[in-house]
Amino acid sequence: MTTSCTNEPSQPIPNVLDSVADVTAAKSPTAFRWSQVIELGYVEDSGGGNVASIDNDDPVCFHCGKAANEVESSKLSKCSRCQVASYCSRKCQVTNWKGGDGKVGHKHSCAAYKRVGDDMMIIFGDDKDSARQDILSRIRFYAYPYSVHKASTTGRGFLFVQSNTSLAVLSLPVPILSNGRRCRAQRSVLLHWLTMKEYDSEVCMDDFEMAGVRNELKAAVETYDEKVEVAVLMRLRCGHVAVGIAPLVPDFNLCVMLGKEYYGSGQGDDALQLNIDDM
């Protein structure tokens, strides 16, 4: 098992949403329970679209991509709600707000940009909780069937979610940073299903600081109700680490069915990589 986001599935992941069209209207889960959050302070780099990568890039219009020096007024206006998204004209702002042509409108992402701010950092604990929930909700039709299937074949454990992207960048609905420029690298997550024995022998051996969440993780693994919940450990590029229990959406029976259909042939036996922007 590797603990970096380098492995890819041996075969393309089927479009799960096509198979569960009758449940796509289900509400995003809201009953997440986070028992421990720590910040390990990993060093950011400029290669993954993290904080350092926006420092020297001037903002551009969220719709057309023009910089301030390319417009007649020589300045960009900002969305009055999030105070982050920049626009060169009222026309661009209105068009971007509505979205369309396969693009997510700013009305659906405004709150997420307000959460990360101009500097692409999430400060408050409640905002970090909602950011993690948004990430897990987005991958739930792939991650939770994978978890249920792996638990049935390897035993009780937890879903280990890793990414070479920061919490702030990964939580955005679209791969556009707060300066209006596209992320420089593909946003992805790497999933493993691990037992506590594997956690001790592999994860903690690879990064001794991860032992700091062992007690809470062990408690989560021992107490979650496998019929309605899954234990989760998240570790992101920015050093953000969180332990919690997430509700199963879709429900257990559908997760069993999807797990057998998509992972029963051996795909996902080791790690499962999901490209967020392809979903």
C-alpha positions in Angstrom: 0.0 0.0 0.0 1.2 3.5 -0.8 0.3 6.7 1.1 0.8 9.2 -1.7 -1.7 10.1 -4.4 0.0 8.3 -7.2 -1.9 5.0 -7.7 -4.7 4.9 -10.2 -7.4 2.2 -10.6 -6.5 -0.6 -13.0 -9.6 0.2 -15.0 -11.8 3.3 -15.6 -14.3 3.7 -12.8 -17.9 3.3 -14.1 -20.2 6.2 -13.9 -22.0 5.3 -10.7 -24.4 8.2 -11.0 -25.9 6.6 -14.1 -26.8 3.5 -12.1 -28.4 5.3 -9.2 -30.4 8.0 -11.0 -33.3 7.3 -8.7 -31.3 8.4 -5.7 -29.4 11.4 -7.0 -31.9 13.7 -5.4 -31.0 12.4 -2.0 -29.8 15.2 0.4 -26.2 15.6 1.2 -25.3 14.1 4.5 -25.4 16.5 7.5 -24.8 14.2 10.5 -21.0 14.1 10.3 -19.3 13.7 13.7 -15.7 14.9 13.8 -13.9 13.7 17.0 -10.4 15.1 16.4 -8.8 17.6 14.0 -5.1 18.5 14.0 -2.9 20.6 11.7 0.5 19.1 11.0 1.9 22.1 9.3 3.2 20.5 6.1 5.0 22.9 3.8 3.0 24.1 0.9 4.4 24.1 -2.6 3.4 25.9 -5.8 2.8 22.8 -7.8 -0.6 21.8 -6.6 -2.6 24.9 -6.7 -2.2 25.6 -3.0 -1.7 28.8 -1.1 1.8 29.6 -2.4 0.6 29.3 -6.0 -1.7 32.4 -5.9 0.8 34.8 -4.2 2.2 36.3 -7.3 -0.7 35.9 -9.7 -2.9 38.9 -10.2 -6.7 38.3 -10.1 -8.6 37.8 -13.4 -12.2 37.9 -14.3 -14.0 34.7 -13.2 -15.9 34.6 -16.4 -13.7 35.7 -19.3 -10.2 35.6 -17.7 -9.2 39.2 -18.3 -6.9 40.9 -15.9 -7.4 44.5 -14.6 -4.8 45.9 -17.1 -6.9 44.4 -20.0 -10.1 46.3 -19.2 -11.0 49.9 -19.9 -11.5 50.8 -16.2 -8.2 49.2 -15.2 -9.9 47.5 -12.3 -12.0 44.5 -11.5 -15.1 44.5 -9.3 -15.9 41.8 -6.7 -18.9 39.7 -5.9 -20.7 41.6 -3.1 -21.6 38.3 -1.3 -18.3 36.4 -1.1 -15.9 39.4 -1.7 -13.7 37.0 -3.6 -14.8 36.4 -7.2 -13.6 39.2 -9.5 -15.3 40.5 -12.7 -14.4 42.9 -15.5 -18.0 43.9 -16.3 -21.6 43.5 -15.1 -22.3 41.3 -18.1 -19.5 38.8 -17.1 -20.8 38.8 -13.5 -24.4 38.1 -14.4 -23.4 35.4 -16.9 -21.0 33.7 -14.4 -23.6 33.8 -11.7 -26.1 31.8 -13.8 -23.7 29.3 -15.2 -24.7 27.1 -18.1 -23.1 25.2 -20.9 -21.8 22.6 -18.5 -20.3 25.2 -16.1 -21.2 25.6 -12.5 -22.7 29.0 -11.8 -21.2 31.2 -9.1 -24.5 31.1 -7.3 -23.7 27.5 -6.4 -20.1 28.2 -5.3 -20.3 31.7 -3.8 -20.5 30.3 -0.2 -17.4 28.1 -0.8 -15.4 31.1 -2.0 -16.5 33.1 1.0 -15.2 30.3 3.1 -11.7 30.2 1.6 -11.3 34.0 1.1 -8.8 35.8 -1.1 -5.8 33.9 0.4 -7.2 30.4 -0.1 -7.1 29.5 3.6 -9.9 28.2 5.8 -9.6 29.7 9.3 -12.6 28.7 11.4 -13.3 25.3 12.7 -16.9 25.2 11.6 -15.8 26.2 8.1 -13.3 23.4 8.1 -16.0 20.9 9.1 -18.3 22.0 6.3 -15.4 21.9 3.8 -14.7 18.3 4.7 -18.4 17.5 4.5 -18.5 19.0 1.0 -15.6 16.9 -0.2 -17.0 13.6 1.2 -20.5 14.4 -0.1 -19.1 14.9 -3.6 -17.3 11.5 -3.7 -19.9 9.6 -1.7 -21.3 7.5 -4.6 -17.9 6.1 -5.2 -16.2 6.2 -1.8 -18.9 4.7 0.4 -19.7 1.6 -1.8 -15.9 1.1 -1.9 -15.8 1.2 1.9 -18.8 -1.2 2.4 -17.3 -3.6 -0.1 -13.8 -3.5 1.4 -15.2 -3.9 4.9 -17.1 -7.1 3.8 -13.9 -8.6 2.4 -11.1 -7.4 4.8 -12.9 -6.6 8.0 -13.8 -3.6 10.2 -11.6 -0.6 9.5 -11.8 3.0 8.2 -11.8 5.0 5.0 -8.5 6.7 4.6 -8.9 9.8 2.4 -5.7 11.5 1.1 -5.0 14.3 -1.3 -2.0 16.3 -2.6 -4.3 19.3 -2.5 -5.1 21.6 0.4 -8.5 21.5 2.2 -9.4 24.9 0.8 -8.6 24.1 -2.9 -10.2 20.6 -2.7 -13.4 22.0 -1.2 -14.2 24.3 -4.0 -17.0 23.2 -6.4 -14.9 24.1 -9.4 -11.1 24.1 -10.0 -10.8 27.9 -10.0 -8.7 29.5 -7.3 -9.8 32.7 -5.5 -7.8 34.8 -8.0 -9.9 33.5 -10.9 -7.1 31.3 -12.3 -7.4 27.5 -12.8 -5.7 25.1 -10.5 -2.3 24.1 -11.8 -2.8 20.4 -11.0 -5.6 17.9 -11.2 -7.5 17.8 -8.0 -7.8 14.2 -6.8 -8.2 12.0 -3.8 -6.7 8.6 -3.0 -8.8 6.2 -1.0 -7.7 3.2 1.0 -9.7 0.9 3.3 -7.4 0.1 6.3 -7.6 -1.9 9.5 -6.1 -0.5 12.7 -3.3 -3.0 12.3 -2.4 -1.6 8.9 -2.7 1.9 10.3 -0.1 1.1 13.0 2.3 -0.8 10.7 2.1 1.4 7.6 0.6 4.9 8.1 2.3 5.6 11.5 5.6 4.1 10.3 5.4 6.4 7.2 4.5 9.5 9.3 5.0 9.2 13.1 2.9 12.4 13.6 -0.2 10.5 12.5 0.0 8.5 15.7 -1.4 11.6 17.4 -4.9 10.7 16.3 -4.7 6.9 17.1 -6.9 6.9 20.1 -9.8 8.8 18.5 -9.5 6.7 15.3 -9.5 3.5 17.2 -12.7 4.6 19.1 -14.3 5.5 15.8 -13.5 2.2 14.2 -14.8 0.3 17.3 -18.1 2.2 17.6 -19.4 3.2 14.2 -22.6 1.4 13.1 -21.6 -0.3 9.8 -25.2 -0.3 8.6 -25.5 3.4 8.6 -22.0 4.9 9.1 -18.4 4.7 8.1 -15.3 5.7 10.0 -13.1 8.3 8.2 -9.5 9.5 8.4 -8.6 12.5 6.2 -5.0 13.7 5.5 -4.5 16.5 3.1 -1.5 18.3 1.5 -1.8 21.3 3.8 -1.3 19.1 6.9 -5.0 19.0 7.8 -5.9 15.7 9.5 -9.3 14.8 10.7 -11.0 11.8 12.3 -14.7 11.3 12.3 -17.7 9.2 11.5 -19.8 9.9 8.3 -23.3 8.7 7.5 -23.7 6.3 4.6 -25.4 8.0 1.6 -26.5 6.1 -0.4 -27.8 3.7 2.2 -26.1 0.4 3.2 -28.1 -1.9 0.8 -27.3 0.3 -2.2 -23.7 0.5 -1.2 -23.5 -3.3 -1.0 -25.0 -3.6 -4.5 -22.8 -0.9 -6.0 -19.7 -2.3 -4.2 -20.2 -5.7 -5.7 -20.9 -4.3 -9.2 -18.0 -2.0 -9.4 -15.4 -3.4 -7.1 -16.3 -7.1 -6.9 -14.1 -8.0 -9.9 -11.0 -6.9 -8.0 -10.9 -3.2 -9.1 -10.1 -1.2 -6.0 -8.5 -4.1 -4.2 -5.7 -1.8 -3.2 -6.2 1.9 -3.6 -8.9 3.9 -5.5 -8.0 7.3 -7.0 -10.8 9.7 -7.9 -10.3 12.8 -10.0 -12.6 15.3 -8.4 -13.1 17.5 -11.5 -14.2 14.5 -13.6 -17.1 13.8 -11.4 
